[in-house]
Amino acid sequence: MAYISPGPGSANAILLTLDVASSETDITQASALTVSGLQDITINAANDVFTWSQLDSTAKKQVATTSTNSISMNLVVDDAVFFGTNIAATATGTIAEQGILGCSRNKTQINFILKFVESTSGQATADRFIKGVGYITGLAPTLSADSPVWVTPVTITVAGEYTVAAT
């Protein structure tokens, strides 16, 4: 769980959670793996564009094509979340057994849901989410004198479209 304050001195906060599971059904159950220790998160939705020139125009023409979607983040490494509950888990193991490292190593397709819960004075006012299917990539845990805990970038490369909704 990560709390993001929208501005200095603001009482409002956004509760941000990222859950991953082996199926969409798992994500709504207790078996989902909640990724904690998020330091930052970036949601990428980059449309590709095909560009061409025509002899009858002084400007180039463009049309949107497919998009490349991904979620990038940095997180403080939690032993159970990173390594999983079974260090020898294969791709057939649960997401919790594989952990983030196992899902990347085993090339396991995951279901993810990124939840935004805004609250005003402790009362939830909105619940929005982005969910989809993808693969965990880009792990590079580091440790330094300035950061005495393991921190790693994580990228979820989305296979297809995002689903964006509110409840």
N, C-alpha and C positions, 0 to 999 in steps of 0.2 A: 504494500500500500504506500502511496506517496501523496502528500498533501501539497497542493500548489496554491499559494496565495496570489490572487490576481493583481495585487498592488500593495505597496508599503502602507502599513497602518490599517489595512482593510480587514474587517471582521469576516468577510466572505471567504470561503475556501472551496477548492475543487478537490474532491477525493478521486484519485486516479488509480485504478487497479488494472493489471494485465493478468488474465487467466489463460492457460493453454491446456488443451486436452486432446485425446486421440480421436474424439468424435464430437459432433455438435451436442449430442445428448449428454456426454460427460461434462461438458462445459457448464451445464446448468446444475450439475450434481456436486456433491462434496468431493468427488474424485479429481476435479480440476486442480491444476498446479498454479497457485497464486504466486506470481513473480513479485517479490518485494525488493526494497532497496533501490528503486528507480531514482536516478539522479536527474535525468532529462529524457525526453522522448520527442521524436520527430516523426510525423506522419507524412509520407511522401505519396503524392498522386500525380505523377508526371505523364502527361499525354505526349505521345510522339506526334510529329507533324510531317506530312509529306508536302514538299515544296516543289513547284515547277514554274517555268517561264513560258509565256506565249508571245508570239510575234505581234499580236494585236494589242498588247498591253505594256505599259511602262512600269507596272508593278508586278511582283511575283504573286502567284496564287498559292494558297495553302488550304489543306484540309486535315482535320484531326484524325488520327488513326488509333491504334491500340495504346493503352497506357501501361506504364510500369509502376506498380504499387509496392511500397515497402514501409516498414516501421523500423526506425533506428532508435536505439536507446543506449544509455550507459547505466550500469547498475553495480552496486556493491555486492560482491559474491557472497551468497549464503550457501553453506556447505550442502545442505539437503536439496536446495533448488538447483544449484549448479551441477553437482555430481549425481544427484538422484538418490533414491533409497536402496538401489541395487546397482553397484558399480559395474557389474558384469551384464547388465540388462541388454538384451538385443532389441531390434526394431519391433519385435512382437510384444515387448514389455509395455507397461503403462507409461504414460508421460511422467508420472511421479517417480517410477522406478528408473527411467532413463535420465531424468534431469535435463537441463539445458544442454550440457555437453554431450550427453548420450543422444539426444534428438539430432544434434548437428552431426555427430560422428556416424550415426546410423541412417542419416538422411530420412528421418521420419517426418511424414507430412503431419502437420499439427493444425488444429482448429484454435483460433485465438479470439478473444473478446477484450476490447479495451473499453473500460467503463469510466464515464465522467459523471460524478454526482456532485452537483452544486448545492451548497447549503448556505442559508442565511440564518444567522443566530442559531445554528445547530439543527435547523429544520431543512430537510431535503426539499428543494424547489424544482429540480429537474433531474432526470436520469437519462443520459444519452449514451450510446455505445457505437463502436465500430467493430465489426467482426469479419472474419474471413478464414481462409485456409492458406497455409504457406509452409515455408521451411526456415529453420533457424540457421543462420550463417554469421560469419564475421566475428567469431569469438577471438579475443586477444587479451586474456587477463594480464594485468600489470600490477606491480607493487613498487612503491618508491618511498623515499624518505619523507616526502611531502604528503604522501597518501599511504599511511601504514596499514591499510586494509586492501585486499584484492578488489580491483575494479575492472570491469570488462565491457567493451562495446558489444552489443548484440543487434543483429539485423534479422527481421522476419521478412523474407522475400515472399510477397503475396502471389499466390497462384490463382489469378483471376481477379474478380471484382471485390471491392469492399461492400459490406452491407452496413448502411448507416441508418440508425433508427432512434427513437425515443420512447420511453414508457411513461 
